[in-house]
Amino acid sequence: MDRYRFLSPLSRASGLGSAKAGFTHWWAERITAIALVPLTVWFAASLIAHSGSDYQAFIAWAGAPVTTVLMILLLLGLFWHMALGLQVVIEDYVHGEAKLWALLAMRFLCVGLPIVGILAALSIAFGKSAPL
């Protein structure tokens, strides 16, 4: 027996509005955006400061523990924020079966690329980087 048959239309729709899961998504986008501001400023300033450095000095900077942790945080925040934003764009503007494939491809890239970046940062930190 269908229990929703006895409910009014308002009761059936209760809790299904935009304030259900959308708020968490919106809030996560704002938090990652705020976190990315100081991380991006740090990254840009560091690259500018080390623009004249030779390879060994740059690898020494990139391999420092603080730099490695900040780089990993930047990668995680950047790709999480990108995934949240692209999800909204895909859900709003892509229709049909292409939506599923676009979401899957986006998730794959937004998980795979930071993993590659984190492994690269860790390999530099632990001295496994190959010289050019």
N, CA, C and O of each residue as an XYZ file, in Angstrom:
528
protein
N       0.842     -1.183      0.000
C       0.000      0.000      0.000
C       0.884      1.242      0.000
O       1.860      1.323      0.746
N       0.550      2.157     -0.802
C       1.333      3.372     -0.954
C       0.960      4.361      0.140
O      -0.158      4.876      0.155
N       1.872      4.626      1.040
C       1.570      5.519      2.161
C       1.457      6.974      1.720
O       0.828      7.778      2.409
N       2.059      7.326      0.576
C       1.986      8.705      0.087
C       0.621      9.051     -0.498
O       0.314     10.224     -0.712
N      -0.192      8.040     -0.755
C      -1.505      8.260     -1.341
C      -2.398      9.095     -0.425
O      -3.269      9.825     -0.898
N      -2.184      8.987      0.871
C      -3.032      9.677      1.843
C      -2.494     11.051      2.230
O      -3.147     11.775      2.981
N      -1.333     11.416      1.738
C      -0.743     12.698      2.081
C      -1.205     13.779      1.105
O      -1.490     13.519     -0.064
N      -1.267     14.990      1.629
C      -1.608     16.120      0.766
C      -0.403     16.440     -0.125
O       0.708     16.011      0.187
N      -0.589     17.172     -1.212
C       0.552     17.534     -2.063
C       1.636     18.282     -1.297
O       2.823     18.086     -1.559
N       1.245     19.136     -0.355
C       2.233     19.870      0.444
C       3.047     18.912      1.307
O       4.261     19.072      1.431
N       2.398     17.928      1.897
C       3.104     16.966      2.736
C       4.070     16.121      1.917
O       5.161     15.801      2.388
N       3.684     15.756      0.696
C       4.560     14.961     -0.164
C       5.798     15.759     -0.578
O       6.884     15.195     -0.713
N       5.638     17.049     -0.776
C       6.756     17.885     -1.234
C       7.606     18.404     -0.083
O       8.674     18.970     -0.320
N       7.168     18.230      1.132
C       7.877     18.750      2.294
C       9.284     18.162      2.382
O       9.462     16.947      2.301
N      10.260     19.012      2.544
C      11.642     18.582      2.682
C      12.347     18.324      1.367
O      13.502     17.899      1.367
N      11.689     18.566      0.248
C      12.305     18.303     -1.048
C      12.746     19.562     -1.769
O      13.142     19.493     -2.932
N      12.688     20.695     -1.118
C      13.028     21.956     -1.769
C      14.513     22.186     -1.884
O      15.318     21.291     -1.622
N      14.867     23.380     -2.273
C      16.265     23.708     -2.535
C      17.106     23.749     -1.265
O      18.334     23.729     -1.348
N      16.489     23.805     -0.110
C      17.257     23.889      1.130
C      17.681     22.524      1.647
O      18.265     22.444      2.727
N      17.412     21.458      0.926
C      17.781     20.134      1.409
C      19.267     19.849      1.165
O      20.082     20.096      2.054
N      19.633     19.348      0.015
C      21.031     19.004     -0.244
C      21.781     20.154     -0.908
O      23.011     20.184     -0.866
N      21.090     21.073     -1.501
C      21.755     22.158     -2.202
C      22.535     23.077     -1.290
O      23.554     23.631     -1.703
N      22.090     23.250     -0.077
C      22.778     24.146      0.840
C      24.168     23.616      1.175
O      25.123     24.389      1.244
N      24.289     22.321      1.382
C      25.591     21.735      1.697
C      26.559     21.940      0.546
O      27.725     22.272      0.758
N      26.081     21.744     -0.662
C      26.909     21.948     -1.854
C      27.333     23.416     -1.960
O      28.503     23.711     -2.202
N      26.393     24.318     -1.780
C      26.673     25.752     -1.842
C      27.684     26.146     -0.769
O      28.624     26.893     -1.041
N      27.492     25.649      0.438
C      28.368     25.981      1.552
C      29.778     25.440      1.310
O      30.757     26.130      1.596
N      29.894     24.226      0.792
C      31.208     23.644      0.512
C      31.950     24.460     -0.547
O      33.166     24.635     -0.459
N      31.222     24.956     -1.544
C      31.845     25.808     -2.559
C      32.404     27.081     -1.936
O      33.503     27.512     -2.287
N      31.667     27.677     -1.028
C      32.124     28.921     -0.392
C      33.326     28.673      0.512
O      34.268     29.467      0.529
N      33.297     27.577      1.261
C      34.406     27.263      2.173
C      35.683     26.993      1.375
O      36.753     27.484      1.735
N      35.576     26.212      0.288
C      36.773     25.950     -0.513
C      37.280     27.219     -1.184
O      38.489     27.398     -1.335
N      36.374     28.100     -1.587
C      36.803     29.363     -2.203
C      37.577     30.205     -1.199
O      38.609     30.783     -1.540
N      37.095     30.279      0.024
C      37.779     31.051      1.065
C      39.142     30.436      1.392
O      40.120     31.156      1.588
N      39.201     29.110      1.449
C      40.469     28.432      1.740
C      41.467     28.617      0.605
O      42.674     28.673      0.842
N      40.976     28.711     -0.622
C      41.873     28.845     -1.766
C      42.521     30.224     -1.869
O      43.570     30.363     -2.499
N      41.922     31.230     -1.271
C      42.494     32.578     -1.374
C      43.906     32.642     -0.786
O      44.830     33.017     -1.508
N      44.119     32.297      0.486
C      45.495     32.387      0.996
C      46.435     31.364      0.362
O      47.620     31.647      0.183
N      45.923     30.175      0.019
C      46.779     29.170     -0.608
C      47.247     29.615     -1.990
O      48.401     29.394     -2.357
N      46.364     30.235     -2.751
C      46.731     30.710     -4.079
C      47.702     31.886     -3.993
O      48.644     31.972     -4.781
N      47.476     32.783     -3.049
C      48.402     33.910     -2.858
C      49.773     33.388     -2.462
O      50.788     33.857     -2.977
N      49.813     32.416     -1.547
C      51.087     31.814     -1.151
C      51.787     31.189     -2.352
O      52.983     31.398     -2.553
N      51.044     30.421     -3.152
C      51.629     29.725     -4.292
C      52.169     30.717     -5.327
O      53.289     30.562     -5.815
N      51.376     31.727     -5.656
C      51.805     32.725     -6.639
C      53.032     33.485     -6.140
O      53.983     33.690     -6.894
N      53.016     33.906     -4.870
C      54.148     34.642     -4.317
C      55.399     33.768     -4.275
O      56.503     34.250     -4.527
N      55.231     32.502     -3.962
C      56.373     31.585     -3.923
C      56.967     31.376     -5.305
O      58.187     31.348     -5.466
N      56.104     31.230     -6.302
C      56.622     31.062     -7.657
C      57.352     32.311     -8.131
O      58.388     32.211     -8.788
N      56.828     33.471     -7.808
C      57.493     34.716     -8.176
C      58.835     34.843     -7.446
O      59.839     35.239     -8.039
N      58.839     34.506     -6.167
C      60.075     34.604     -5.388
C      61.145     33.633     -5.887
O      62.338     33.920     -5.788
N      60.725     32.491     -6.420
C      61.690     31.494     -6.876
C      61.850     31.470     -8.396
O      62.389     30.515     -8.954
N      61.383     32.517     -9.054
C      61.445     32.530    -10.520
C      62.876     32.575    -11.046
O      63.142     32.057    -12.130
N      63.779     33.166    -10.325
C      65.163     33.232    -10.765
C      66.034     32.126    -10.208
O      67.238     32.096    -10.464
N      65.454     31.233     -9.462
C      66.231     30.159     -8.827
C      66.635     29.097     -9.835
O      65.990     28.912    -10.867
N      67.720     28.405     -9.509
C      68.106     27.271    -10.337
C      67.288     26.036     -9.922
O      66.509     26.081     -8.970
N      67.480     24.966    -10.641
C      66.691     23.754    -10.430
C      66.851     23.209     -9.007
O      65.861     22.855     -8.366
N      68.059     23.141     -8.522
C      68.325     22.567     -7.199
C      67.665     23.398     -6.088
O      67.109     22.839     -5.142
N      67.726     24.722     -6.203
C      67.110     25.580     -5.186
C      65.591     25.428     -5.206
O      64.948     25.414     -4.157
N      65.027     25.314     -6.401
C      63.576     25.155     -6.506
C      63.127     23.813     -5.934
O      62.117     23.746     -5.234
N      63.864     22.754     -6.224
C      63.525     21.433     -5.687
C      63.697     21.422     -4.171
O      62.918     20.780     -3.467
N      64.703     22.120     -3.665
C      64.888     22.207     -2.208
C      63.690     22.918     -1.571
O      63.210     22.497     -0.519
N      63.211     23.984     -2.197
C      62.023     24.682     -1.686
C      60.788     23.786     -1.785
O      60.013     23.686     -0.835
N      60.608     23.142     -2.931
C      59.421     22.304     -3.137
C      59.437     21.077     -2.236
O      58.378     20.534     -1.922
N      60.602     20.634     -1.821
C      60.701     19.459     -0.968
C      60.600     19.747      0.516
O      60.578     18.818      1.323
N      60.538     21.013      0.891
C      60.409     21.359      2.311
C      59.058     20.871      2.841
O      58.064     20.903      2.114
N      59.011     20.422      4.090
C      57.762     19.874      4.633
C      56.582     20.850      4.592
O      55.466     20.458      4.251
N      56.821     22.103      4.935
C      55.725     23.086      4.935
C      55.217     23.296      3.513
O      54.011     23.370      3.281
N      56.139     23.390      2.569
C      55.752     23.576      1.172
C      54.949     22.380      0.671
O      53.951     22.553     -0.028
N      55.376     21.179      1.021
C      54.666     19.975      0.592
C      53.257     19.943      1.144
O      52.315     19.639      0.411
N      53.093     20.249      2.415
C      51.762     20.240      3.029
C      50.872     21.306      2.397
O      49.713     21.038      2.082
N      51.403     22.505      2.212
C      50.610     23.568      1.590
C      50.260     23.243      0.140
O      49.168     23.575     -0.323
N      51.169     22.601     -0.572
C      50.897     22.210     -1.952
C      49.789     21.154     -2.008
O      48.917     21.219     -2.874
N      49.819     20.201     -1.106
C      48.775     19.173     -1.058
C      47.437     19.805     -0.711
O      46.419     19.459     -1.311
N      47.420     20.727      0.250
C      46.177     21.422      0.595
C      45.647     22.230     -0.588
O      44.441     22.262     -0.833
N      46.553     22.882     -1.322
C      46.150     23.641     -2.508
C      45.536     22.723     -3.555
O      44.488     23.040     -4.118
N      46.167     21.602     -3.818
C      45.637     20.662     -4.807
C      44.270     20.123     -4.400
O      43.354     20.069     -5.220
N      44.129     19.728     -3.148
C      42.844     19.194     -2.677
C      41.748     20.252     -2.746
O      40.649     19.983     -3.231
N      42.046     21.446     -2.264
C      41.049     22.516     -2.282
C      40.688     22.938     -3.692
O      39.516     23.163     -3.998
N      41.688     23.047     -4.551
C      41.459     23.485     -5.927
C      40.590     22.497     -6.696
O      39.631     22.898     -7.356
N      40.913     21.226     -6.619
C      40.150     20.249     -7.384
C      38.791     19.955     -6.760
O      37.851     19.613     -7.478
N      38.666     20.079     -5.447
C      37.349     19.915     -4.823
C      36.437     21.071     -5.246
O      35.277     20.861     -5.600
N      36.974     22.280     -5.204
C      36.205     23.446     -5.626
C      35.834     23.344     -7.107
O      34.715     23.678     -7.496
N      36.762     22.888     -7.915
C      36.485     22.724     -9.333
C      35.399     21.678     -9.567
O      34.526     21.877    -10.412
N      35.438     20.573     -8.837
C      34.429     19.530     -8.986
C      33.050     20.040     -8.589
O      32.057     19.733     -9.250
N      32.987     20.811     -7.520
C      31.702     21.364     -7.086
C      31.133     22.312     -8.141
O      29.945     22.252     -8.457
N      31.967     23.172     -8.676
C      31.503     24.125     -9.679
C      31.119     23.459    -10.987
O      30.091     23.796    -11.575
N      31.933     22.515    -11.452
C      31.625     21.830    -12.699
C      30.374     20.962    -12.579
O      29.627     20.805    -13.545
N      30.151     20.402    -11.398
C      28.938     19.607    -11.196
C      27.690     20.449    -11.420
O      26.740     20.002    -12.064
N      27.693     21.656    -10.893
C      26.544     22.548    -11.071
C      26.363     22.894    -12.544
O      25.241     22.880    -13.052
N      27.456     23.203    -13.230
C      27.372     23.557    -14.647
C      26.846     22.372    -15.460
O      25.974     22.547    -16.312
N      27.363     21.181    -15.208
C      26.924     20.000    -15.955
C      25.466     19.692    -15.667
O      24.700     19.399    -16.585
N      25.070     19.755    -14.387
C      23.673     19.454    -14.053
C      22.708     20.465    -14.660
O      21.577     20.115    -14.995
N      23.139     21.709    -14.804
C      22.252     22.743    -15.341
C      22.205     22.759    -16.869
O      21.153     23.042    -17.442
N      23.316     22.464    -17.538
C      23.389     22.714    -18.975
C      23.574     21.484    -19.851
O      23.464     21.589    -21.073
N      23.851     20.328    -19.270
C      23.995     19.110    -20.067
C      22.771     18.252    -19.814
O      22.353     18.072    -18.671
N      22.195     17.721    -20.890
C      20.954     16.960    -20.761
C      21.105     15.575    -21.360
O      21.999     15.320    -22.167
N      20.213     14.687    -20.950
C      20.181     13.336    -21.490
C      21.289     12.464    -20.921
O      21.787     12.683    -19.817
N      21.657     11.460    -21.727
C      22.670     10.502    -21.294
C      24.052     11.143    -21.188
O      24.910     10.662    -20.448
N      24.261     12.216    -21.921
C      25.555     12.900    -21.869
C      25.844     13.450    -20.480
O      27.007     13.590    -20.102
N      24.794     13.767    -19.711
C      24.990     14.306    -18.359
C      25.729     13.296    -17.487
O      26.663     13.656    -16.771
N      25.308     12.027    -17.546
C      25.952     10.994    -16.734
C      27.421     10.848    -17.108
O      28.283     10.788    -16.232
N      27.710     10.792    -18.416
C      29.087     10.632    -18.866
C      29.937     11.850    -18.532
O      31.108     11.718    -18.176
N      29.352     13.025    -18.644
C      30.093     14.241    -18.301
C      30.406     14.275    -16.807
O      31.515     14.643    -16.417
N      29.447     13.897    -15.970
C      29.682     13.858    -14.520
C      30.742     12.820    -14.160
O      31.601     13.069    -13.314
N      30.677     11.650    -14.809
C      31.680     10.609    -14.536
C      33.078     11.057    -14.962
O      34.047     10.863    -14.227
N      33.178     11.652    -16.143
C      34.481     12.133    -16.617
C      35.026     13.229    -15.712
O      36.214     13.247    -15.389
N      34.155     14.138    -15.307
C      34.569     15.229    -14.426
C      35.054     14.676    -13.081
O      36.090     15.101    -12.570
N      34.306     13.731    -12.513
C      34.722     13.138    -11.228
C      36.046     12.402    -11.368
O      36.913     12.500    -10.500
N      36.197     11.667    -12.462
C      37.436     10.935    -12.689
C      38.627     11.892    -12.744
O      39.652     11.646    -12.108
N      38.496     12.968    -13.491
C      39.581     13.944    -13.594
C      39.821     14.678    -12.282
O      40.967     14.931    -11.911
N      38.739     15.022    -11.575
C      38.879     15.786    -10.331
C      39.356     14.927     -9.166
O      39.672     15.454     -8.099
N      39.412     13.619     -9.356
C      40.025     12.734     -8.365
C      41.411     12.313     -8.838
O      42.350     12.256     -8.045
N      41.538     12.021    -10.120
C      42.807     11.528    -10.652
C      43.916     12.565    -10.702
O      45.053     12.283    -10.325
N      43.590     13.762    -11.165
C      44.625     14.793    -11.282
C      45.224     15.217     -9.940
O      46.443     15.364     -9.853
N      44.419     15.421     -8.885
C      45.079     15.750     -7.611
C      45.902     14.592     -7.050
O      46.902     14.815     -6.368
N      45.487     13.357     -7.333
C      46.291     12.224     -6.878
C      47.660     12.258     -7.545
O      48.677     12.035     -6.889
N      47.691     12.535     -8.841
C      48.961     12.643     -9.555
C      49.800     13.790     -8.978
O      51.005     13.639     -8.777
N      49.165     14.930     -8.714
C      49.873     16.072     -8.140
C      50.404     15.796     -6.745
O      51.520     16.191     -6.408
N      49.603     15.118     -5.937
C      50.035     14.787     -4.572
C      51.200     13.802     -4.617
O      52.159     13.938     -3.857
N      51.120     12.814     -5.502
C      52.236     11.870     -5.629
C      53.507     12.576     -6.105
O      54.608     12.242     -5.667
N      53.352     13.544     -6.996
C      54.513     14.308     -7.457
C      55.110     15.131     -6.314
O      56.328     15.168     -6.142
N      54.253     15.787     -5.538
C      54.745     16.588     -4.407
C      55.438     15.697     -3.373
O      56.471     16.071     -2.818
N      54.869     14.532     -3.121
C      55.486     13.618     -2.154
C      56.787     13.033     -2.681
O      57.726     12.814     -1.915
N      56.851     12.780     -3.978
C      58.101     12.243     -4.522
C      59.219     13.281     -4.450
O      60.375     12.932     -4.211
N      58.880     14.546     -4.652
C      59.882     15.613     -4.491
C      60.281     15.730     -3.023
O      61.459     15.891     -2.706
N      59.298     15.647     -2.131
C      59.584     15.786     -0.697
C      60.467     14.666     -0.178
O      61.295     14.883      0.707
N      60.293     13.454     -0.729
C      61.076     12.331     -0.260
C      62.299     12.049     -1.131
O      62.925     10.994     -1.020
N      62.634     13.018     -2.008
C      63.868     12.931     -2.773
C      63.856     11.978     -3.937
O      64.918     11.509     -4.345
N      62.701     11.667     -4.491
C      62.621     10.727     -5.595
C      62.468     11.423     -6.945
O      62.141     10.769     -7.935
N      62.696     12.729     -7.005
C      62.505     13.447     -8.260
C      63.680     13.187     -9.199
O      64.836     13.116     -8.783
N      63.345     13.048    -10.463
C      64.376     12.817    -11.479
C      64.929     14.159    -11.956
O      64.146     15.076    -12.206
N      66.219     14.306    -12.088
C      66.790     15.567    -12.590
C      66.455     15.748    -14.056
O      66.305     14.774    -14.793
N      66.337     17.003    -14.478
C      66.026     17.300    -15.885
C      67.233     17.150    -16.757
O      67.150     17.361    -17.967
